[in-house]
Amino acid sequence: MSFVLGFSLLALHAYAAPAEALPAISEPAATRFTWVAIPNFGYDVDDGFGAGARAELDWYKPGYDPYQLAFVAQAFATTNGYHHHRIRFDAPGLGTQHKLRLSGHFAYRQWLNDGYWGMGNATTLERAAVDSTEAPGTQRYRYTLVQPFGRLTLRGEIGGPWAWFGFLAGRWSHIETYAGSVLEAEQPLGMEGGFGVQPGLGLLYDTREPELTPDGGVLVELAVRGMPKLPGAEANWISAFASVRAFWTLAPGAVLGTRITGEAMFGDVPFYDLNTWGGLIPTMGFGGSDTLRGVNFGRWRDVNKAVWNNELRLDVFRHQVLKREIRWQLVPFFDLGMVWGTEPIGDFPVHPGVGLGIHPIVEGTFVGRFDFALGTETVREPDGTETAETNYGVYVVFEHMF
């Protein structure tokens, strides 16, 4: 069972409009910036108690959509050794014709209790490990992964809703296993870790409006990425990625959103790369807050993977804090997903997750998520029979899932 509790507090949200400080394209009076600072506290049974903070700073100017420049900084660490410290920036409207957009994402990521349950779509949990409170049992499906990461993405407009993008990412991976763990026993490709460089290219069709909190439109992504073999590393693979997001306004304050995403990987793919996705925004996990809620992060792995996510976003309350509008949404959702390619998919191959979210939205650009989800898990009993059990997940994160 994965059970995460968290609490976030909107601490500071300020506003200024110094026209002389930021040269404007047209009307200086319209230039402004906003910033948000939020402490974040959490707990989960794998990583323990955690604390950190997130700050976001956005500059707005006429002629730039959704802003001229945005910075995000986050620090978060837990008592059991999970760390996620990151810096991101996003700069649309670059170039003489304002058709280029540059973004960067740099992070230090560390999991002392990352999950590995084996390969394929039909892996089950052993009853002895599920019920154990001793270290050998609790570490049966765990290992350590340290993975600093960086990525630069350049996006350019082609015309109308069409755009291209290219990225270059780099990461260094270090793996340690626990005695008696599934990872130690199976020794999949990638155990040596090492440095990897990942280039990628993609095509976008984007009619969402507005971009960050859409009321309508679609976003279609097609992309290829790969990782050539470097000295001392085992990776040598390429992948094809496709994703479609669509949004419809059903009534004032009621938006239905859906996302279908899939990826096929070919070549020598390390086990930890099977847990990543291509596309414009780097995403990790088959399971967890960004792909399949109610399912453990990285629960299933194979060379092909697909998820289908659905949300009904209902505006229920609006108010102001320091002259800034905050909109609250109630979001029922359900997710489906599966992996396949090299191992059996099982008798019931689709893994479901359902739940309810509360999403505060500040100024239409800052989105928080409190998602409560239920999923399913299969436990193998000592006599060989299998028992279906409910899995729980509570996610306190930022930005819409899609």
N, C-alpha and C positions, 0 to 999 in steps of 0.2 A: 504493500500500500504506500502510495506517495501522498503525504498530507502536508500542505504548506500553509502557514498562517502568516499574514503580513499586515502592516499598518503604514500608511503614508499620510503626511500632514502637509497641506499647502501652507508654507511658512511665509514666503515673501513673493510679491508680484508687483513690480513697479513699472512706471511709465515715464518717458521723457520725450521731448520733441525739439532738440537743439538743431535748428535748421543750419546754423553755421558749422556744426561739427561734422556733418555728413553731406557732402555735395550732392544735390539732388539732380535727377535727370530733367525734371520740369519744375514742379511747384515745391520749393523748400519747405513750406508749411506742412506738407503732407509727410515729410520725413519723420520717422519716429522709431523707437525701439522698445521692446518689452523684454522682461526677464523674469524667470521663475526659479526659485530655489526650494528644494523639497528634501527633507530628511526621510529616510526609508529604513524600516525595521522589519525583520522577518524571522520565521522559524520553519524548518522542515526536518523530517526525521532522518534524512540522509546527511544534510550539511550543518544542522544545528542552528543556533541563533545567529542572526546576521544584522549588520547595521551599515549604513552608508548614506550617501546623499547624491542628488542629481541637480544640476543647474543647466538652464537653457537660456540663451540670449538670441533674440531675433531682431534684425534690422529690416525695416520696410521702406520702400521707395516707389514712387509711381513708375510704371513700366516694368516692374519685376513681379513675378508670380511664382510661388505664394509669398516670397520675401526676397530681399536682396542678398542677405547672408544670415546663416544660422549656425550657432555653436552649441554643442551639447557636451557636458562633462559629467562623468559618473564614477563614483567609487563605492564598492560594495564588497564586504568580506564577512565570512561566517566562522564560527568557533571550530568547525570541523574541516576548515581548509579550502572552502570554495571562495575564489576571488574573481571578480569581474570589474576591472577598472578600464574605462574607455574614454576616448575623445573622438567626437565626430564633428565634421563641418559640412555645409552644403551651400554652394554659391551658384545660383542660377543667373541667367542673363549676361554671361560673359561674352567677350568678343565684340567686334565693331557693330555687328547686327544683333547682338544679344541672343544668339542661338546656341551658345555652349553652356554647359552646366558641369561644374567640377565638385565632386564630393570626396571626402576621405573618412576612413574609419580605422582607428588604431586602438588595440585593446591588449591587455594582459589578462589571460584566462587560465584559471587553475581549478581543477576538480580533484580532490583527494578521494571522492566517493562517486566518480562517474560510473555509469551503469553499462555492463556488457552481459547479455543473457544468451549469447550464442547467435548463430547466423540463421536467417530464414524467417518466415512469417508465422511459423507454428510452434515456436519455442514455448515451453511451459516452465513454471516455477516449481521447485521441490518443496514439499510441505515442511521438511526439517529446516530448510533455510528460511522459509517465510516466518515460521514460528520461533526461530532462534533469537535469543537475546545475547548470545555469546559472540565474540569477535569472529571465530571461524565461520559461523553461520551467516552473520550479518555481512561479511565480506565475500560471500560466495559469488555474488553478481557485481562486484565492485572492483575498480582499479583506479590508478592515479594517472591523470593526464594534465600536463602543463603545456600550454600552447599560446605563446604570444602571437599576435596576428596584426597585419596591416593591409589596407586595400585602398587604392585610388581608382575612382571611376570618372570617366569623361563621357558626357552625353551631349549629342548634337541634334538639333531640329532638322528634319528633311523637308517638311512641308505639311501644313495642316496638322493632323493628329499623329503623324509619323515621326519617329526619331530613331537614332542609332545610339548604341553605347558600347564602350569598351572598358575593360578594367584590367588591372594588374595587382595581384595579391601575393603576399608572402607570409609564411608561418613556419615556426619551428615547433616540433612536437617531441615531448619526452614522456615515455610510458613506464610505469612501474606496476607490477602485479602483486596481489596478495596470495599468500600460500593457500592452496585449495580452491582458488577461484576458477570460474569457468574460463576466463581469459587465459590464465596460466595453463590450463589443461589443453585448450584448443590451439593456442599460438597462431592466430590468423595473420595474414599478411599485414605488415606495418608495425610489428613489435619493436623494430629497431628505431622507429621515429625518425628524427632528422629534419633538415630544412627542405622546404618545398616552395616553388614559385608557380603561380597559377594565373595564366592569361585567359581572357574571355572576350567574346564579342556577342552582341545581341541586337535585336530589332524590337521596337515598341510601337504599339498603336494605342493612344491614350486620349479618351474623350471624357474622362472624369471631371466633374465640376461640383464643388471645388476639389482640388487635388487631394488634400490631406483628410478631409471629412466629406466624402462624396455624397451627393444627393441623387446622382444619376451618372450614366456613362459606363464605359468599359475600359479596362487596361489589359492588353494582350502582350505577352512577352514570349519571344523565341530567342534562345541563346545556346551557344556552345562554350565550353570551357575545358581545360585540361591541365595536366601537370606532367611535364616531361621529367624523365629520370635524371637526377643529379647525382654526383658522386656521394656515396654513403647513404643514399635514400632508395627505398624500394618502389616508390610511386612511379607509375608510367601509364597514365590513363587519359581518356577523353569522355565527355558526356554531352548529351542533348537534353535541353530543358525547355518546357513549355508551361505557360500559366495563363489562365483567363480569369479576370475579375469583372463582375458586372453588378450594377447598382440600379435600383428602381425606387422612386418615391411612390409609396402606396397611398399615402394621405399626408396632410401637413404634419410634420414631425415624426413620420414613420418611413424608414428606409430599409428595404430588403437588400442584403448583399450576399453574394456567393463567390467562391473562388475554387477553381479546379487546377491543381498543380501536379505535374509529373516530371520525372527525370529518369533517363537510362544512362548507365555508366558502362564503359568498355575498357578493358585492359587490366593492368595490375593496380587495383584500388585498395589502399590501406583501409582497415576496418573503421578507423575514425573518420575517413573521408566519406564513407557510406552514410554518415550521419550529417552531411552537409548538403546544401542546395545551391544551384546556380541561380542566375537571374540578376536583376538590377540591384536588389538589396540582399546582402549576404545573410543567410538564415541557417540555423543549426537545429538538428533534432528531428527524429521521427517520433513524435510525442512531445508533450510539454506545451508551453504557453503560445508558441508560434506556429504549430502545425497540427497537433492532435491532442486537444485538452482532455484531461481525465486519464491520460496514458502516461506512464513514466517516460521521461526524456531519454531518447535513444533506445526505446524498448525493443524495436525490431530493426534488423539491418539486412539489406540485400542490394544487388546492383540496380534493380528497378524499384521505384517507389512512387506512390501517388496519394494525394489527399484531396478531400472535398470538404470545404468549410462553408457554413451558412450562418448568417446573423440577421436578426430583425432588430434594428436600432430605433428605439422609441424615445423621443424627447419627453421627459416628465417634469423637468423643473429648470428654471433659469433665474439667476440672480447676479449681483455684481459684488466684486471685492476690489477695493481701491480703484473704482471706476472701470474695472475690466469685467466683461461678461463671462460667467461660467455656466455652461450648459450641461445638464446631467442626463445621461441616457440609461435606460433599462434595456438590456440586450440578451434575450434568449437565443441560444445557439445550439447547433449540433454539427459534429465533425465525423467523417469516415476516412479510413486510410488502410493501405495494405502495401506490403513489399513482396517481391518475387524475383525469380531469375535463376538461382542456383540451388535453392533448397525448397522442400515441400511447402505449399501455401496453407495446408490444413483443410479441415472439413468446413469451417466457417471463416473464410479468408479475410473478411472486412472487419476491421476493428472500429467500434463506435465510441463516441464521446458526446455527452449532452450536458447542458448547464445553463447558467444565468450569470450575466455580467452587469456591473455598474461602471459606467464610463464617464468621468468628468472631462469636459472639453473647455479649455481656456482660449479665448480669442480665435477659435477655429483652427489653431495650429498646435497647441499642446494638448495631448490626449493621455489620460491615465486609464488603467484597466484594473478592475477587481473582478476576476472571473472565477466562478465556482463550478466545478465540473465533476461528472461521474463517468467512469469508464468500466471496462471489463478486464478481468485477468483469469487465466486458467492455471490452477494449482494441481500438480501431480501428487497423488497420495502414495503412501508406502506400498500399497497393494497394486499400484499401477493404474488405478482409476483416476479420472480427472474431475475436478470440481470447479465450477464457474463462480467467481467471486467479484464483488464490486470494488473498483479502485477509485480513490478520491483525489482530487487536485484542487488547490486554491492558489490562484496566481495574482500577484500584485506587481504589475509591470507597466510599461509606458508604450504609447502609440497603438493604433488599431492593429489587430492581427493582420488585416489586409485592407 
